[in-house]
Structures are given as C-alpha cells and as structure tokens.
Amino acid sequence: MRPDQLFNNAFLNSLSERIEQITPPGLAHLRDELHDIVKSLLKEALSKMDLVTREEFDIQSDVLLKTRTKLNALEASVSQLEEQLETLTQQGKQ
C-alpha cells in the first residue's frame, strides 16, 4: 500500500489547518511550502513502516478468529481421542 493511500483528504485537510493555525502571521507565505514538507516527511516515514489498511487488518482478524476456533475444536478432538485410547489401553491390560 502506498503511504498516500493511508490518509484520506480529511486527515490532510486537518493537518493543513493545524499548520495554518501554528504558522505565525508573518510567515503565512510559507504555509503551503511547510504543508508540502510535512506531507513529504509523513509519506517518507510511512513508507518505511509495514502498515496495512483497516480493511486488511479486519480480514486478518477474521481469519485468525476462524483459525482459533478450528484449533480449539481440533484440540478437543485430540483430547477426546487420547481419553478413548487411554480407556482402551486400560481395558486391554485387564
């Protein structure tokens, strides 16, 4: 996923507004340049991270939940089979 896809326009607009708010009045002409620099730095930092979208995260969470459910069922089956084997082993010794 490209870093610029991780942030929607609302986030960038919010960031832009924050930059505008903290920019001193005498430096207003630098606002756009500052915004571009911050955006570029964010993209660079995000590109170095191994990030996924919320949708991808939710899909993997669902897969993990299903896998855990199957694992629990298999563990219960193995436990039941071990008990049956123990019972048969005990009966065979008598």
Rosetta constraint file for C-alpha pairs under 8 A:
AtomPair CA 1 CA 5 HARMONIC 6.86 0.50
AtomPair CA 1 CA 6 HARMONIC 7.72 0.50
AtomPair CA 1 CA 51 HARMONIC 7.72 0.50
AtomPair CA 1 CA 52 HARMONIC 7.10 0.50
AtomPair CA 1 CA 53 HARMONIC 7.94 0.50
AtomPair CA 2 CA 6 HARMONIC 7.14 0.50
AtomPair CA 2 CA 47 HARMONIC 7.12 0.50
AtomPair CA 3 CA 7 HARMONIC 7.50 0.50
AtomPair CA 3 CA 43 HARMONIC 5.37 0.50
AtomPair CA 3 CA 44 HARMONIC 7.88 0.50
AtomPair CA 3 CA 46 HARMONIC 5.63 0.50
AtomPair CA 3 CA 47 HARMONIC 5.60 0.50
AtomPair CA 4 CA 43 HARMONIC 6.41 0.50
AtomPair CA 6 CA 53 HARMONIC 6.94 0.50
AtomPair CA 7 CA 11 HARMONIC 6.03 0.50
AtomPair CA 7 CA 12 HARMONIC 6.95 0.50
AtomPair CA 8 CA 12 HARMONIC 6.66 0.50
AtomPair CA 9 CA 13 HARMONIC 5.90 0.50
AtomPair CA 10 CA 14 HARMONIC 6.04 0.50
AtomPair CA 11 CA 15 HARMONIC 6.13 0.50
AtomPair CA 12 CA 16 HARMONIC 6.01 0.50
AtomPair CA 13 CA 17 HARMONIC 6.14 0.50
AtomPair CA 14 CA 18 HARMONIC 6.25 0.50
AtomPair CA 15 CA 19 HARMONIC 6.23 0.50
AtomPair CA 16 CA 20 HARMONIC 6.16 0.50
AtomPair CA 16 CA 35 HARMONIC 6.16 0.50
AtomPair CA 17 CA 21 HARMONIC 6.15 0.50
AtomPair CA 18 CA 22 HARMONIC 6.33 0.50
AtomPair CA 19 CA 23 HARMONIC 5.99 0.50
AtomPair CA 19 CA 31 HARMONIC 7.06 0.50
AtomPair CA 19 CA 34 HARMONIC 7.70 0.50
AtomPair CA 19 CA 35 HARMONIC 6.84 0.50
AtomPair CA 20 CA 28 HARMONIC 7.66 0.50
AtomPair CA 20 CA 31 HARMONIC 6.37 0.50
AtomPair CA 23 CA 27 HARMONIC 6.32 0.50
AtomPair CA 23 CA 28 HARMONIC 6.35 0.50
AtomPair CA 23 CA 31 HARMONIC 6.80 0.50
AtomPair CA 24 CA 28 HARMONIC 6.63 0.50
AtomPair CA 27 CA 31 HARMONIC 7.02 0.50
AtomPair CA 30 CA 34 HARMONIC 5.95 0.50
AtomPair CA 31 CA 35 HARMONIC 6.05 0.50
AtomPair CA 32 CA 36 HARMONIC 6.19 0.50
AtomPair CA 33 CA 37 HARMONIC 6.20 0.50
AtomPair CA 34 CA 38 HARMONIC 6.14 0.50
AtomPair CA 35 CA 39 HARMONIC 6.07 0.50
AtomPair CA 36 CA 40 HARMONIC 6.02 0.50
AtomPair CA 37 CA 41 HARMONIC 6.11 0.50
AtomPair CA 38 CA 42 HARMONIC 6.09 0.50
AtomPair CA 39 CA 43 HARMONIC 6.19 0.50
AtomPair CA 40 CA 44 HARMONIC 6.15 0.50
AtomPair CA 41 CA 45 HARMONIC 6.10 0.50
AtomPair CA 42 CA 46 HARMONIC 5.98 0.50
AtomPair CA 43 CA 47 HARMONIC 5.96 0.50
AtomPair CA 44 CA 48 HARMONIC 6.66 0.50
AtomPair CA 45 CA 49 HARMONIC 6.88 0.50
AtomPair CA 46 CA 50 HARMONIC 7.94 0.50
AtomPair CA 46 CA 51 HARMONIC 7.66 0.50
AtomPair CA 52 CA 56 HARMONIC 6.08 0.50
AtomPair CA 52 CA 57 HARMONIC 6.48 0.50
AtomPair CA 53 CA 57 HARMONIC 6.25 0.50
AtomPair CA 54 CA 58 HARMONIC 6.08 0.50
AtomPair CA 55 CA 59 HARMONIC 6.22 0.50
AtomPair CA 56 CA 60 HARMONIC 6.25 0.50
AtomPair CA 57 CA 61 HARMONIC 6.11 0.50
AtomPair CA 58 CA 62 HARMONIC 6.24 0.50
AtomPair CA 59 CA 63 HARMONIC 6.30 0.50
AtomPair CA 60 CA 64 HARMONIC 6.07 0.50
AtomPair CA 61 CA 65 HARMONIC 6.17 0.50
AtomPair CA 62 CA 66 HARMONIC 6.25 0.50
AtomPair CA 63 CA 67 HARMONIC 6.10 0.50
AtomPair CA 64 CA 68 HARMONIC 6.08 0.50
AtomPair CA 65 CA 69 HARMONIC 6.20 0.50
AtomPair CA 66 CA 70 HARMONIC 6.24 0.50
AtomPair CA 67 CA 71 HARMONIC 6.04 0.50
AtomPair CA 68 CA 72 HARMONIC 6.09 0.50
AtomPair CA 69 CA 73 HARMONIC 6.32 0.50
AtomPair CA 70 CA 74 HARMONIC 6.14 0.50
AtomPair CA 71 CA 75 HARMONIC 6.07 0.50
AtomPair CA 72 CA 76 HARMONIC 6.20 0.50
AtomPair CA 73 CA 77 HARMONIC 6.23 0.50
AtomPair CA 74 CA 78 HARMONIC 6.11 0.50
AtomPair CA 75 CA 79 HARMONIC 6.07 0.50
AtomPair CA 76 CA 80 HARMONIC 6.14 0.50
AtomPair CA 77 CA 81 HARMONIC 6.14 0.50
AtomPair CA 78 CA 82 HARMONIC 6.05 0.50
AtomPair CA 79 CA 83 HARMONIC 6.27 0.50
AtomPair CA 80 CA 84 HARMONIC 6.28 0.50
AtomPair CA 81 CA 85 HARMONIC 6.08 0.50
AtomPair CA 82 CA 86 HARMONIC 6.09 0.50
AtomPair CA 83 CA 87 HARMONIC 6.15 0.50
AtomPair CA 84 CA 88 HARMONIC 6.15 0.50
AtomPair CA 85 CA 89 HARMONIC 5.99 0.50
AtomPair CA 86 CA 90 HARMONIC 6.08 0.50
AtomPair CA 87 CA 91 HARMONIC 6.15 0.50
AtomPair CA 88 CA 92 HARMONIC 6.08 0.50
AtomPair CA 89 CA 93 HARMONIC 6.42 0.50
AtomPair CA 90 CA 94 HARMONIC 6.75 0.50
